[in-house]
Each structure stands twice: as structure tokens, then as C-alpha cells.
């Protein structure tokens, strides 16, 4: 299904078929390196509220925000969340 581009959408809200490989990559991240589900959801909520989110990508660094948020050691380039899921920003 092709939907119009949405500046504040995440990849799974766009054309899901096109981004299947991104979700396969996220699923392949070893569990000890993955962000816990509740923290992942919190990070994505912060990304969705950010002006830099454009079509599932961060305009600050060019990453797919769902991939960056899925990796526990990653951090937000604008400081909205840290790379340690035990810390809250």
C-alpha cells in the first residue's frame, strides 16, 4: 500500500513493504544490544515529537530513527535521549 509521505511518520507508518529489510535488521540485533521495549517506545515518542523527524529519518544525522532507537548504546544527536537506557533525559 502506498501512502503519501508523512514528515512526522515512522517507517512502519509509511510503505511497510519497502522497509521490510530495516525491520529484519532490527529483529537481528542481539538481545543484549537491544533497547528494552518500553525504552524503545519512549525513544520513538521523543523522535516523533522532534522537528528533525522527516519520513522516518533524522534530519540531524540521517539515520532511520527506529534503528537508532533499537540499539541500546545509541543516543539522540539532539540530546533528547541517551545511549544508556537506564538513564532518563
N, C-alpha and C positions, 0 to 999 in steps of 0.2 A: 504494500500500500504506500503510495507516495503522498506525503502531506507537505504543505508549504513549509518552508524553513521558519524556524521559530528562534529568535535570538536568545530567549531565556529557557530553551528546552535542553534537556539532557539527551544523550544519544538514543536511549531506549524510547524516547518520545518522538524521534524522527523516524526515518525509514529503517526499521529494525533489521530487515534482511541485509541491508548494506553493511551494517555494523556488527554482524554476527561474529566476525573474527575478533573484534575488540572484546566481546563478552566471553569468547572462548579463551582469550589471553587472560582475562581477569579470573576466570574459573581455574586456570592452570597455575596461578600464583600459589606457592606453597603456603599452607595454613599458618605456619609460624611467621610468615612475612605479611600476611593479610591483615587488614584493619578489621577489628571486630564489627559485626553487623550494625550495632547501634551507633558506633562512632562513624562508620561509613555513611549511614543515613544522615547524621548530623553534619558531616563534612559536605555532603551533596546539598543539603538545605542551605548551608552558608554559600556555596558556589551559586546556587540558583538565585540568591538574593544579590549577587555581585554584578555590577555593571560590566565587568570584563567577560562574563559568560556569553559566548556567541556560538550558537549552533553546536553545543556540546563541547566546545573548546574554550580554553582560557586565552583571552587576547593578550595577557601579560607574558605568558611563557610558551603558548602554542600547544600545550598538552591537551589530551582528552581528559576532562576533569574526572570522569568515572574511573579511569585507570590510575590517575594520580591519587585520588581519594582511597582507592582499594589497597594501596601499598602503605603499610604501617609507618615506614620511615620517611615517607614523603611529607612535604609541607606546602602550604599555600604561598605562592610568590608575593601575595599582598599581605600576608600575616594573619589571615582570618582563622587558620588552624595550624597547629604544629605537627611535626613528624612523630611525635610521641603520643599515642592515643590515650595515655594515662593523664596527659595534661589537657586542660581546657583553656581555650583562649577567649 
